[in-house]
Amino acid sequence: MARSNPSSMSDPVIQGEYVDPTVTTTSGNPPATPTASRTVAARVQMSQSMTFQGPIPPPEILRQYNDIIPDGADRILKMAEAQSAHRIELEAIVIKGDDRRADRGLTTGFTVCVLVLVLSFIIVMYGHDAAGTVLGTLDIASLVGIFVYGRRVKKKELERRDSKNQALVRKKR
C-alpha cells in the first residue's frame, strides 16, 4: 500500500488545506525563506455533558426550559406526573389481574377436589370400596401436597428476597 502524498492530504480542522508543520508562511504563496511564519486559525468546539436520573431534570435545566419555552418546566412536570399516574394505573391493573387469576385457580381447584370426593363417594356407594377409597385418598393427598408445596415455595421466595435486601443494605454501607 503506497503512502499518500502530504500535499494532497486534507485536514477538516483547517478546511481541507494541508499544512506542513516544518514549514510556515504568512500568505497563501509558498514560503520565500524557511523562517517566515503563517498563522492558521482553527475552530475549536467545546461540548458539555450533563446527566441526571429520573423523569425530572435538575432545577437549573428547568429554568433554562422556561427561558426557551413558555411554561416549559410546568409542561415537563405535568409529563412526569402523567407518566407516574400511568405506571401506577398499569401496576394496579396487573395486581388486580393476578388476584383474579389466583382466585379463579383456587375456585377451580376447590371445585375439582369436591367433584372428585363426590365421585369417590358415589363409587363406594355402588360397591367399589377399594376404587372409591383410593380415589378419595389420592384426592385429599394431592390437596395436602399442593398446600405444603405452596408454602415451601412461598418460604423460599421470602428467604430469597430477604437475602437480596440484606445484600443491598450491606452494599450501601
N, C-alpha and C positions, 0 to 999 in steps of 0.2 A: 504494500500500500504506500503510495507516494505522499509525502507531506505537502500541504498546500503552501503556496507562496504567501509570505507575510503581507505583501502589498495587496493581495486580493482578499485578505481576511477582514471581517467586519465585526464591530463590537456594538451591541444595541445601546449601550450607555452613551456612547458618543455619536449616535446617529449614523452608524454604518461606516464610519471612517476609521481606518487602522492608523494607529499612532505608534511608531516605533519608540520604545521607551529610551533608547540610547540617543535618539535624535529629536530635538525640539526646534520649532520655528515660531516666528512672530506673525506670519501670514500664511495663506494657502500655498505659497510658492515653496519650492524646495529650498532648504537652507543654504545660505551662501557660505557660512562657516559653521563648523560644528559647535561653536559656543553660543549661537543665537538661541533664544528661548521662545516658547509658544505657550499660551495659556489655553487650556481646554476646560470648558465648563461642563460639568456632568450633573444631571438631575439625580438627586438623592431622595428616594421615597422612604418615609418613615411610617410605620404602622404600629398601632397599639391594639392589644387584645385584652379583653376583659371577659371573664366567665362568672356565672352565678348559677346557683341551683334553685330549682323551684319555678313556679309559674310567674312570680312577681319579681321584676328587676329591682335593683337597689334604688334608693330614693334619688340619687344623683341622676341616674338614667331616666327615671320617671319625670324629673324636672325637664330634662332635655326633650323628652317626648312632648311635654306640654308646650315647649317653645316651638316645636316643629308643627305639631298637630293640635288644633284646639281641642281641649279636654282629652288629650292623648292618654294621660295617666289614668283618668277615670275609665276610659274605654278598656285599657289593659286590665284594670282591677275588676271591671264587670266581666271581662272574658274569663279571668281566673276564677271568679265566683261561679260563673255559669258552668265551667269545666268541673269544678268541685261538686256542684249540685248534681251534675250529670253522673259523675262517678259514684256518688252516694246513692243515687237512684238505681244505677245498674247493680251495685252491690246488694241493695235491698231486694231487687228482683231475683238475683242469684240465690240469696239466702232463702227467700220465700219458696223458690222453686226446689231447692234442696230439701226444705222442710216438707213440702208437699210430696216429693218422691219418697222420702223416708216414711211419711205417714201411710202412703199407698202401699209401700213394701210391708210395713207392719200389718196393715189391714189384710193384705193378700196372704201373708204368711199365716196369720191367725185363722183366716177363713179356710185355707188348705188344711191346716192342722185339725180344726174342728171337723171338717168333712172326712178326713182320714179316720179320726176317732169314731165318728158316727158309723162309717163304713166297717171298721173293725168290730164295733158292737153288733151291727147287723149280721156280719159273717159269723160271730159267736152265736147269735140267736138262731141261725139256720143250722147249727150243729157242727160247724167247723171251728172247734175251740182252738186248736193249735194255730191255724192260719190267722184267726182273728186276734189271738193273743200276740203273735209275732208282729203283725201289722201295727197293733196299738203300741206295743213296746218300742218298735223302731220309730214310730211317730213321736212318742214322748222323748226317747233318747236323742233323736235328731234335734228336737226343740231345745232340750237342755244343752246339747252340744253347740248349737248356734249361739245361745246366750253366753256360754263360757268362752267360746272363741271371740265373740264380740267384745267381751270385757278385756280379754288379753290384748286384742288389737288396740283397743282404746287406751289401755295402760301403757303399752309400748309407745304409742303416739305421744302421750303426755310426757313420758320419760325422754323421748327424743326432743320434743320442744323445750323441755326444761334444761336439758344439757346444752342445746343450742343457745338458749337465752343466757345461761351461765357463761358460756364461751364468749358471747358478745359482751357481757358485763366485764369479764376479765380482760378482754381486748381493749375496752375503753379506758381501763385503769392504767 
